[in-house]
């Protein structure tokens, strides 16, 4: 197993979560690629989207079928829309320790606010990145929210 995936497995174990990481030969970088590899609905894919709000990293975990409403994100963070910026690839790596396309919902280098798209709760199982663009794991939505220390909110456009 890839070192980054091992870090995710170790973080899950520390959180008391039983996950099984699945690695694929094809990429699972995008929500559609992940859904195709797994054989599930694109809505069951957890997109890890990183932003900066007043230069602090924030993560939004969004259903693969949804587009994030940045105005809602700004309001939830108590700031104006212009204070919410997409994090650069370097900023994501610095905040989480993982590269874009494989950012997991937990196991990050630095603590950050995490908001979880409440639409993920409509499924028994959702699939999140496991540290690489070729690895994922299944998790129940409530375990996802609890494990990442997040808050379930309405984030979709």
MDTraj code that builds the backbone (N, CA, C; nanometers):
import mdtraj as md
import numpy as np

residues = "UNK UNK UNK UNK UNK UNK UNK UNK UNK UNK UNK UNK UNK UNK UNK UNK UNK UNK UNK UNK UNK UNK UNK UNK UNK UNK UNK UNK UNK UNK UNK UNK UNK UNK UNK UNK UNK UNK UNK UNK UNK UNK UNK UNK UNK UNK UNK UNK UNK UNK UNK UNK UNK UNK UNK UNK UNK UNK UNK UNK UNK UNK UNK UNK UNK UNK UNK UNK UNK UNK UNK UNK UNK UNK UNK UNK UNK UNK UNK UNK UNK UNK UNK UNK UNK UNK UNK UNK UNK UNK UNK UNK UNK UNK UNK UNK UNK UNK UNK UNK UNK UNK UNK UNK UNK UNK UNK UNK UNK UNK UNK UNK UNK UNK UNK UNK UNK UNK UNK UNK UNK UNK UNK UNK UNK UNK UNK UNK UNK UNK UNK UNK UNK UNK UNK UNK UNK UNK UNK UNK UNK UNK UNK UNK UNK UNK UNK UNK UNK UNK UNK UNK UNK UNK UNK UNK UNK".split()
xyz = np.array([
    [0.0847, -0.1181, 0.0000],
    [0.0000, 0.0000, 0.0000],
    [0.0892, 0.1244, 0.0000],
    [0.0489, 0.2252, -0.0760],
    [0.1230, 0.3508, -0.0861],
    [0.1367, 0.4152, 0.0524],
    [0.2483, 0.4826, 0.0776],
    [0.2753, 0.5455, 0.2069],
    [0.1638, 0.6415, 0.2485],
    [0.1135, 0.7220, 0.1545],
    [0.0056, 0.8157, 0.1879],
    [-0.1210, 0.7419, 0.2304],
    [-0.1525, 0.6317, 0.1645],
    [-0.2687, 0.5508, 0.2017],
    [-0.2475, 0.4882, 0.3396],
    [-0.1241, 0.4487, 0.3693],
    [-0.0926, 0.3946, 0.5018],
    [-0.1180, 0.4995, 0.6103],
    [-0.0856, 0.6254, 0.5805],
    [-0.1105, 0.7340, 0.6768],
    [-0.2595, 0.7488, 0.7035],
    [-0.3407, 0.7362, 0.5991],
    [-0.4859, 0.7462, 0.6150],
    [-0.5371, 0.6283, 0.6982],
    [-0.4878, 0.5091, 0.6706],
    [-0.5287, 0.3909, 0.7475],
    [-0.4922, 0.4073, 0.8946],
    [-0.3737, 0.4592, 0.9222],
    [-0.3299, 0.4805, 1.0603],
    [-0.4165, 0.5864, 1.1292],
    [-0.4484, 0.6936, 1.0577],
    [-0.5339, 0.7994, 1.1145],
    [-0.6724, 0.7439, 1.1466],
    [-0.7276, 0.6627, 1.0577],
    [-0.8591, 0.6015, 1.0813],
    [-0.8552, 0.5131, 1.2050],
    [-0.7492, 0.4349, 1.2173],
    [-0.7362, 0.3466, 1.3336],
    [-0.7310, 0.4277, 1.4629],
    [-0.6550, 0.5371, 1.4622],
    [-0.6467, 0.6245, 1.5800],
    [-0.7833, 0.6827, 1.6165],
    [-0.8679, 0.7059, 1.5154],
    [-1.0016, 0.7607, 1.5370],
    [-1.1038, 0.6527, 1.5721],
    [-1.0613, 0.5264, 1.5718],
    [-1.1510, 0.4165, 1.6014],
    [-1.2415, 0.3790, 1.4853],
    [-1.1992, 0.4160, 1.3637],
    [-1.2771, 0.3847, 1.2445],
    [-1.2192, 0.2623, 1.1750],
    [-1.3049, 0.1678, 1.1416],
    [-1.2622, 0.0486, 1.0681],
    [-1.2863, 0.0746, 0.9200],
    [-1.1789, 0.1016, 0.8463],
    [-1.1926, 0.1246, 0.7025],
    [-1.1049, 0.0252, 0.6274],
    [-1.1432, 0.0002, 0.5035],
    [-1.0625, -0.0839, 0.4151],
    [-1.0294, -0.0004, 0.2921],
    [-0.9024, 0.0252, 0.2722],
    [-0.8591, 0.1065, 0.1592],
    [-0.8509, 0.0189, 0.0347],
    [-0.9114, 0.0690, -0.0722],
    [-0.9070, 0.0001, -0.2015],
    [-0.8204, 0.0831, -0.2947],
    [-0.7236, 0.0157, -0.3574],
    [-0.6361, 0.0837, -0.4524],
    [-0.6709, 0.0355, -0.5935],
    [-0.6644, 0.1278, -0.6882],
    [-0.7011, 0.0989, -0.8260],
    [-0.5850, 0.1285, -0.9195],
    [-0.5833, 0.0615, -1.0345],
    [-0.4833, 0.0895, -1.1376],
    [-0.5180, 0.2196, -1.2091],
    [-0.6495, 0.2443, -1.2254],
    [-0.6916, 0.3685, -1.2897],
    [-0.7116, 0.4765, -1.1835],
    [-0.7071, 0.6017, -1.2263],
    [-0.7179, 0.7129, -1.1331],
    [-0.8586, 0.7271, -1.0752],
    [-0.8627, 0.7711, -0.9521],
    [-0.9877, 0.8046, -0.8837],
    [-0.9838, 0.9524, -0.8437],
    [-0.9060, 1.0304, -0.9190],
    [-0.8825, 1.1720, -0.8882],
    [-1.0114, 1.2547, -0.8914],
    [-1.0947, 1.2352, -0.9932],
    [-1.2201, 1.3108, -1.0016],
    [-1.3345, 1.2265, -0.9469],
    [-1.4446, 1.2927, -0.9149],
    [-1.5611, 1.2207, -0.8628],
    [-1.6108, 1.1179, -0.9639],
    [-1.6158, 1.1552, -1.0908],
    [-1.6646, 1.0622, -1.1932],
    [-1.5695, 0.9436, -1.2093],
    [-1.4386, 0.9701, -1.2100],
    [-1.3410, 0.8605, -1.2215],
    [-1.3524, 0.7654, -1.1022],
    [-1.3714, 0.8206, -0.9836],
    [-1.3858, 0.7369, -0.8646],
    [-1.5125, 0.6529, -0.8727],
    [-1.6234, 0.7147, -0.9102],
    [-1.7497, 0.6413, -0.9208],
    [-1.7398, 0.5294, -1.0242],
    [-1.6743, 0.5579, -1.1369],
    [-1.6568, 0.4557, -1.2404],
    [-1.5721, 0.3392, -1.1891],
    [-1.4645, 0.3692, -1.1174],
    [-1.3759, 0.2641, -1.0654],
    [-1.4461, 0.1792, -0.9600],
    [-1.5219, 0.2449, -0.8734],
    [-1.5880, 0.1756, -0.7625],
    [-1.7147, 0.1042, -0.8081],
    [-1.7857, 0.1666, -0.9018],
    [-1.9148, 0.1127, -0.9448],
    [-2.0283, 0.1645, -0.8583],
    [-2.0203, 0.2915, -0.8190],
    [-2.1247, 0.3523, -0.7363],
    [-2.1749, 0.4798, -0.8045],
    [-2.2733, 0.5443, -0.7429],
    [-2.3238, 0.6717, -0.7935],
    [-2.2202, 0.7810, -0.7671],
    [-2.2111, 0.8765, -0.8586],
    [-2.1175, 0.9874, -0.8396],
    [-2.1536, 1.0667, -0.7138],
    [-2.2797, 1.0675, -0.6748],
    [-2.3237, 1.1387, -0.5548],
    [-2.2664, 1.0771, -0.4267],
    [-2.2211, 0.9513, -0.4339],
    [-2.1631, 0.8842, -0.3173],
    [-2.0146, 0.9156, -0.2988],
    [-1.9575, 0.9894, -0.3910],
    [-1.8160, 1.0251, -0.3815],
    [-1.8018, 1.1516, -0.2973],
    [-1.7068, 1.1503, -0.2057],
    [-1.6788, 1.2657, -0.1205],
    [-1.5668, 1.3463, -0.1859],
    [-1.6011, 1.4657, -0.2332],
    [-1.4997, 1.5559, -0.2882],
    [-1.4417, 1.6359, -0.1725],
    [-1.3098, 1.6365, -0.1582],
    [-1.2418, 1.7161, -0.0556],
    [-1.1958, 1.8458, -0.1203],
    [-1.2648, 1.9549, -0.0885],
    [-1.2341, 2.0847, -0.1474],
    [-1.1737, 2.1761, -0.0417],
    [-1.0557, 2.2268, -0.0693],
    [-0.9868, 2.3119, 0.0273],
    [-0.9942, 2.4584, -0.0137],
    [-1.0207, 2.5407, 0.0832],
    [-1.0287, 2.6852, 0.0652],
    [-0.9460, 2.7522, 0.1735],
    [-0.9199, 2.8792, 0.1523],
    [-0.8635, 2.9603, 0.2604],
    [-0.9652, 3.0688, 0.2918],
    [-0.9845, 3.0905, 0.4193],
    [-1.0722, 3.1955, 0.4686],
    [-0.9867, 3.2791, 0.5635],
    [-0.9619, 3.4031, 0.5230],
    [-0.8702, 3.4883, 0.6006],
    [-0.7376, 3.4177, 0.6228],
    [-0.6872, 3.3553, 0.5165],
    [-0.5589, 3.2851, 0.5151],
    [-0.5545, 3.1591, 0.6013],
    [-0.6693, 3.1124, 0.6497],
    [-0.6754, 2.9881, 0.7267],
    [-0.7397, 2.8800, 0.6405],
    [-0.6825, 2.7571, 0.6409],
    [-0.7413, 2.6504, 0.5594],
    [-0.8750, 2.6027, 0.6151],
    [-0.9673, 2.5778, 0.5239],
    [-1.1007, 2.5247, 0.5541],
    [-1.1237, 2.4119, 0.4539],
    [-1.1857, 2.3037, 0.4977],
    [-1.2167, 2.1963, 0.4043],
    [-1.3670, 2.1771, 0.3957],
    [-1.4153, 2.1624, 0.2738],
    [-1.5548, 2.1289, 0.2478],
    [-1.5575, 1.9903, 0.1854],
    [-1.6289, 1.8989, 0.2475],
    [-1.6465, 1.7637, 0.1950],
    [-1.7828, 1.7613, 0.1278],
    [-1.7831, 1.7522, -0.0051],
    [-1.9035, 1.7728, -0.0849],
    [-1.9362, 1.6478, -0.1661],
    [-2.0637, 1.6186, -0.1788],
    [-2.1081, 1.5086, -0.2648],
    [-2.0588, 1.5316, -0.4065],
    [-2.0124, 1.4247, -0.4702],
    [-1.9621, 1.4323, -0.6065],
    [-2.0630, 1.4843, -0.7067],
    [-2.1925, 1.4772, -0.6741],
    [-2.2963, 1.5258, -0.7644],
    [-2.3238, 1.6747, -0.7458],
    [-2.2730, 1.7315, -0.6380],
    [-2.3047, 1.8703, -0.6049],
    [-2.1923, 1.9659, -0.6391],
    [-2.2317, 2.0889, -0.6638],
    [-2.1369, 2.1980, -0.6803],
    [-2.1439, 2.2790, -0.5507],
    [-2.0296, 2.3169, -0.4976],
    [-2.0245, 2.3929, -0.3735],
    [-2.0698, 2.5360, -0.3973],
    [-2.1535, 2.5869, -0.3086],
    [-2.1962, 2.7264, -0.3127],
    [-2.1007, 2.8056, -0.2231],
    [-2.0109, 2.8790, -0.2851],
    [-1.9100, 2.9528, -0.2079],
    [-1.9723, 3.0614, -0.1224],
    [-2.0888, 3.1145, -0.1614],
    [-2.1571, 3.2137, -0.0770],
    [-2.2029, 3.1497, 0.0538],
    [-2.2561, 3.0285, 0.0444],
    [-2.2982, 2.9570, 0.1657],
    [-2.1770, 2.9284, 0.2542],
    [-2.0662, 2.8869, 0.1916],
    [-1.9443, 2.8594, 0.2676],
    [-1.8985, 2.9849, 0.3408],
    [-1.8978, 3.0978, 0.2717],
    [-1.8575, 3.2242, 0.3331],
    [-1.9485, 3.2594, 0.4502],
    [-2.0797, 3.2457, 0.4305],
    [-2.1745, 3.2769, 0.5377],
    [-2.1524, 3.1870, 0.6593],
    [-2.1292, 3.0588, 0.6352],
    [-2.1042, 2.9651, 0.7453],
    [-1.9759, 2.9990, 0.8212],
    [-1.8807, 3.0617, 0.7507],
    [-1.7537, 3.1011, 0.8129],
    [-1.7602, 3.2424, 0.8707],
    [-1.8744, 3.3086, 0.8514],
    [-1.8920, 3.4426, 0.9057],
    [-1.8113, 3.5499, 0.8349],
    [-1.7878, 3.5305, 0.7053],
    [-1.7097, 3.6275, 0.6283],
    [-1.7818, 3.6594, 0.4979],
    [-1.7324, 3.7602, 0.4277],
    [-1.7850, 3.7937, 0.2964],
    [-1.7315, 3.6966, 0.1926],
    [-1.8026, 3.6845, 0.0813],
    [-1.7642, 3.5923, -0.0263],
    [-1.6210, 3.6134, -0.0743],
    [-1.5763, 3.7378, -0.0798],
    [-1.4421, 3.7671, -0.1322],
    [-1.3302, 3.7195, -0.0393],
    [-1.3650, 3.6866, 0.0843],
    [-1.2643, 3.6371, 0.1782],
    [-1.2437, 3.4852, 0.1670],
    [-1.3239, 3.4207, 0.0830],
    [-1.3126, 3.2763, 0.0599],
    [-1.2417, 3.2557, -0.0737],
    [-1.1273, 3.1893, -0.0685],
    [-1.0480, 3.1640, -0.1886],
    [-1.0182, 3.0149, -0.2000],
    [-1.0189, 2.9638, -0.3231],
    [-0.9741, 2.8265, -0.3456],
    [-0.8284, 2.8183, -0.3055],
    [-0.7927, 2.7163, -0.2308],
    [-0.6531, 2.6986, -0.1898],
    [-0.5713, 2.6485, -0.3091],
    [-0.4498, 2.6965, -0.3201],
    [-0.3597, 2.6476, -0.4249],
    [-0.3172, 2.5049, -0.3920],
    [-0.2648, 2.4361, -0.4913],
    [-0.2165, 2.2996, -0.4700],
    [-0.1109, 2.2964, -0.3599],
    [-0.0219, 2.3960, -0.3583],
    [0.0812, 2.4025, -0.2539],
    [0.0208, 2.4249, -0.1162],
    [-0.0814, 2.5109, -0.1087],
    [-0.1470, 2.5377, 0.0198],
    [-0.2196, 2.4138, 0.0711],
    [-0.2826, 2.3384, -0.0205],
    [-0.3509, 2.2140, 0.0184],
    [-0.2502, 2.1152, 0.0752],
    [-0.1394, 2.0979, 0.0054],
    [-0.0347, 2.0051, 0.0497],
    [0.0211, 2.0477, 0.1856],
    [0.0449, 2.1788, 0.2044],
    [0.0993, 2.2290, 0.3307],
    [0.0014, 2.2088, 0.4467],
    [-0.1274, 2.2278, 0.4206],
    [-0.2282, 2.2164, 0.5262],
    [-0.2617, 2.0719, 0.5611],
    [-0.2674, 1.9872, 0.4579],
    [-0.3148, 1.8503, 0.4800],
    [-0.2051, 1.7449, 0.4788],
    [-0.0978, 1.7713, 0.4046],
    [0.0056, 1.6704, 0.3863],
    [-0.0222, 1.5800, 0.2672],
    [-0.1299, 1.6096, 0.1942],
    [-0.1699, 1.5272, 0.0800],
    [-0.1856, 1.6151, -0.0436],
    [-0.1671, 1.5548, -0.1600],
    [-0.1816, 1.6266, -0.2860],
    [-0.3259, 1.6233, -0.3345],
    [-0.3634, 1.7277, -0.4083],
    [-0.4968, 1.7357, -0.4675],
    [-0.5229, 1.6088, -0.5489],
    [-0.6451, 1.5579, -0.5369],
    [-0.6828, 1.4349, -0.6064],
    [-0.6777, 1.3143, -0.5155],
    [-0.6193, 1.3319, -0.3959],
    [-0.6112, 1.2218, -0.3012],
    [-0.6297, 1.2659, -0.1572],
    [-0.6805, 1.3874, -0.1356],
    [-0.6929, 1.4426, 0.0003],
    [-0.8039, 1.3703, 0.0766],
    [-0.7691, 1.3055, 0.1862],
    [-0.8689, 1.2346, 0.2665],
    [-0.9432, 1.3312, 0.3593],
    [-1.0505, 1.2860, 0.4217],
    [-1.1266, 1.3719, 0.5119],
    [-1.0627, 1.3884, 0.6498],
    [-0.9644, 1.3084, 0.6825],
    [-0.8968, 1.3170, 0.8127],
    [-0.7516, 1.2739, 0.7956],
    [-0.6727, 1.2887, 0.9024],
    [-0.5315, 1.2526, 0.8953],
    [-0.4446, 1.3653, 0.8438],
    [-0.4955, 1.4865, 0.8514],
    [-0.4231, 1.6027, 0.7990],
    [-0.3085, 1.6445, 0.8905],
    [-0.2111, 1.7124, 0.8320],
    [-0.0980, 1.7652, 0.9092],
    [-0.1428, 1.8667, 1.0125],
    [-0.2379, 1.9517, 0.9734],
    [-0.2822, 2.0603, 1.0604],
    [-0.4327, 2.0533, 1.0813],
    [-0.4770, 2.0865, 1.2034],
    [-0.6219, 2.0886, 1.2268],
    [-0.6870, 2.2019, 1.1463],
    [-0.8082, 2.1791, 1.1024],
    [-0.8807, 2.2828, 1.0291],
    [-1.0304, 2.2612, 1.0445],
    [-1.1060, 2.3647, 1.0173],
    [-1.2510, 2.3542, 1.0159],
    [-1.2911, 2.2690, 0.8959],
    [-1.3811, 2.1738, 0.9201],
    [-1.4294, 2.0874, 0.8125],
    [-1.5817, 2.0918, 0.8129],
    [-1.6372, 2.1248, 0.6961],
    [-1.7814, 2.1281, 0.6766],
    [-1.8180, 2.0168, 0.5799],
    [-1.9233, 1.9426, 0.6143],
    [-1.9613, 1.8239, 0.5364],
    [-2.0986, 1.8463, 0.4727],
    [-2.1062, 1.8272, 0.3435],
    [-2.2301, 1.8390, 0.2667],
    [-2.3334, 1.7412, 0.3230],
    [-2.4449, 1.7958, 0.3736],
    [-2.5468, 1.7101, 0.4345],
    [-2.6107, 1.6138, 0.3349],
    [-2.5976, 1.6392, 0.2045],
    [-2.6525, 1.5475, 0.1041],
    [-2.5869, 1.4099, 0.1106],
    [-2.4664, 1.4017, 0.1653],
    [-2.3987, 1.2720, 0.1770],
    [-2.4740, 1.1788, 0.2716],
    [-2.5559, 1.2363, 0.3591],
    [-2.6288, 1.1560, 0.4576],
    [-2.7425, 1.0732, 0.3977],
    [-2.7734, 1.0936, 0.2708],
    [-2.8801, 1.0155, 0.2087],
    [-2.8355, 0.8730, 0.1746],
    [-2.7063, 0.8464, 0.1864],
    [-2.6511, 0.7156, 0.1514],
    [-2.6066, 0.6393, 0.2760],
    [-2.6111, 0.5060, 0.2669],
    [-2.5576, 0.4230, 0.3754],
    [-2.4059, 0.4282, 0.3755],
    [-2.3483, 0.4357, 0.2540],
    [-2.2032, 0.4339, 0.2375],
    [-2.1632, 0.5413, 0.1372],
    [-2.0561, 0.6141, 0.1697],
    [-1.9954, 0.7078, 0.0758],
    [-1.8486, 0.6698, 0.0625],
    [-1.7830, 0.7233, -0.0402],
    [-1.6451, 0.6869, -0.0704],
    [-1.5573, 0.8112, -0.0693],
    [-1.4491, 0.8072, 0.0059],
    [-1.3578, 0.9210, 0.0184],
    [-1.2180, 0.8826, -0.0278],
    [-1.1416, 0.9832, -0.0662],
    [-1.0024, 0.9620, -0.1077],
    [-0.9217, 0.9107, 0.0111],
    [-0.8249, 0.8258, -0.0195],
    [-0.7428, 0.7637, 0.0848],
    [-0.5950, 0.8006, 0.0699],
    [-0.5697, 0.9264, 0.0344],
    [-0.4321, 0.9737, 0.0352],
    [-0.3612, 0.9791, -0.0982],
    [-0.4181, 0.9115, -0.2006],
    [-0.3571, 0.9129, -0.3336],
    [-0.4684, 0.9246, -0.4379],
    [-0.4343, 0.9611, -0.5611],
    [-0.5350, 0.9652, -0.6672],
    [-0.5748, 0.8272, -0.7195],
    [-0.5330, 0.7227, -0.6507],
    [-0.5637, 0.5858, -0.6919],
    [-0.6243, 0.5031, -0.5780],
    [-0.6600, 0.5685, -0.4669],
    [-0.7091, 0.4934, -0.3515],
    [-0.8283, 0.5623, -0.2865],
    [-0.9209, 0.4799, -0.2396],
    [-1.0434, 0.5277, -0.1751],
    [-1.0795, 0.4334, -0.0604],
    [-1.1745, 0.4777, 0.0207],
    [-1.2305, 0.3905, 0.1235],
    [-1.3778, 0.4234, 0.1422],
    [-1.4530, 0.3231, 0.1835],
    [-1.5953, 0.3387, 0.2117],
    [-1.6130, 0.3750, 0.3579],
    [-1.7140, 0.4581, 0.3846],
    [-1.7433, 0.4986, 0.5216],
    [-1.8894, 0.5416, 0.5294],
    [-1.9515, 0.5187, 0.6430],
    [-2.0870, 0.5690, 0.6643],
    [-2.0815, 0.7201, 0.6844],
    [-2.1806, 0.7930, 0.6360],
    [-2.1779, 0.9388, 0.6481],
    [-2.1650, 0.9907, 0.7915],
    [-2.2323, 0.9270, 0.8866],
    [-2.2203, 0.9718, 1.0258],
    [-2.0789, 0.9498, 1.0785],
    [-2.0167, 0.8366, 1.0405],
    [-1.8774, 0.8119, 1.0797],
    [-1.7837, 0.9118, 1.0132],
    [-1.8168, 0.9511, 0.8903],
    [-1.7374, 1.0514, 0.8203],
    [-1.7390, 1.1828, 0.8979],
    [-1.8573, 1.2291, 0.9338],
    [-1.8701, 1.3560, 1.0063],
    [-1.7976, 1.3479, 1.1405],
    [-1.8210, 1.2399, 1.2125],
    [-1.7580, 1.2221, 1.3432],
    [-1.6058, 1.2095, 1.3298],
    [-1.5606, 1.1282, 1.2350],
    [-1.4182, 1.1022, 1.2189],
    [-1.3373, 1.2251, 1.1822],
    [-1.3952, 1.3106, 1.0973],
    [-1.3210, 1.4297, 1.0554],
    [-1.3432, 1.5464, 1.1499],
    [-1.4299, 1.5270, 1.2495],
    [-1.4599, 1.6363, 1.3416],
    [-1.5350, 1.7481, 1.2727],
    [-1.6109, 1.7118, 1.1707],
    [-1.6800, 1.8111, 1.0895],
    [-1.8215, 1.8414, 1.1367],
    [-1.8831, 1.9314, 1.0629],
    [-2.0209, 1.9717, 1.0873],
    [-2.0974, 1.9527, 0.9572],
    [-2.2105, 1.8801, 0.9637],
    [-2.2936, 1.8590, 0.8448],
    [-2.3781, 1.9833, 0.8216],
    [-2.3675, 2.0394, 0.7012],
    [-2.4370, 2.1631, 0.6660],
    [-2.4807, 2.1580, 0.5197],
    [-2.5647, 2.2537, 0.4803],
    [-2.6073, 2.2676, 0.3417],
    [-2.5012, 2.3472, 0.2672],
    [-2.4311, 2.2818, 0.1742],
    [-2.3240, 2.3472, 0.0987],
    [-2.3509, 2.3555, -0.0505],
    [-2.4566, 2.2904, -0.0985],
    [-2.4720, 2.2800, -0.2436],
    [-2.5368, 2.4048, -0.3044],
    [-2.4984, 2.4257, -0.4310],
    [-2.5570, 2.5335, -0.5096],
    [-2.6967, 2.4974, -0.5477],
])
top = md.Topology()
chain = top.add_chain()
for i, resn in enumerate(residues, 1):
    res = top.add_residue(resn, chain, resSeq=i)
    for name in ("N", "CA", "C"):
        top.add_atom(name, md.element.get_by_symbol(name[0]), res)
traj = md.Trajectory(xyz[None], top)
